[in-house]
Amino acid sequence: MAFDKENQFNVEAEVLKVLGHPIRLKIVAGLCTQECNVKHIWECLGLPQATVSQHLALLKNKGIIDGKREGVEVHYSVINDFAKKIIGSL
């Protein structure tokens, strides 16, 4: 029965809540197509670096994205398959 998957529903609902913000949705959609560093993301969005960093931190804490250090830069990518599926269906 579907109620046996309650934990999975809770996890997916949390991802949907995080993706419910337009800026985070844009970030994840962009990162689904290519890895980016924070500077590239805030330049593309036209938002302050601090604002983008706050959204990236939330996405990372919720397990939707992860960062890979390359020298002095951190390149972000989407690691959550459910988030990729949501973005793909939009």
N, C-alpha and C positions, 0 to 999 in steps of 0.2 A: 504494500500500500504506500501511497505517496507520503503519508505521515512518518514513515520509517526513515525518510530522508530529511528530517527536520534540520539537522546540523548543516547539510548541504544547502538547504533553502536559506538558512541564516547567513551563511558565507556569501551566497549569491546576492542576497538582499543588501548586504554591506557593500559589495562591489557596485551594485546599482545606485546606492545612496551616494557613494563617492563620485561616480560618473554623472550624477545628476546636476553637477555644477558646470555651467558652460565652459569655463576656462579649463577645468580638468578634463572635460570631454574633448576639447580641442587638443590639449596636450597629448592625451592618450591616442587620439586619432592620428596625430602627426607621428608619434613614436611607433605606431603600428607600421608605418611605411619606411621609417629609417631611424637609426640611433642618432641622438643629438646631444650636444652639451647644453648647459643652462643658458649660455650667452646666445646661442643660435635660437633657442626656444623663445627667450624674451624678446629678441629682435623680431622674430616672425610674428609674435602676438602683439608687439607694440606696448608691452606692459613693463613696469619696473622690475628689475632683477629680484628685489626682495619679495614681491608678490608671487612671481613664478617659483621662487625657491620655496615659499610656504606651501604652494600647491604640490610641488614635487615631493616635499617631505611627507605630506599626507598620503600621496599616492604610493610612496615607498613604504611607509609604515603600514599601509593596508595590504601590502604584497602585490600591488598591481604593476609596479615598475621596479627596476633595480638599476643601480649605477655601477659602471665598470671604469675604474681609474685608468687613464692613459696619460702618463706624465703628470702635468698639473691640472688636466681637465678630467671631468667625470662625464662619461657618455651614458645616457639613459636609454633603456629599452623596455618594452612591455613584456612581462614574464607571466602574466595571469592569462590562462587560456580562455576563461569565461569572458574576461574583458575584451580579448581579441575577437571572440565570437560576437559579442554585442556590437562592437565597432564595425565588424564586417557586415552585420545585418542592417546597419543604419543607411 
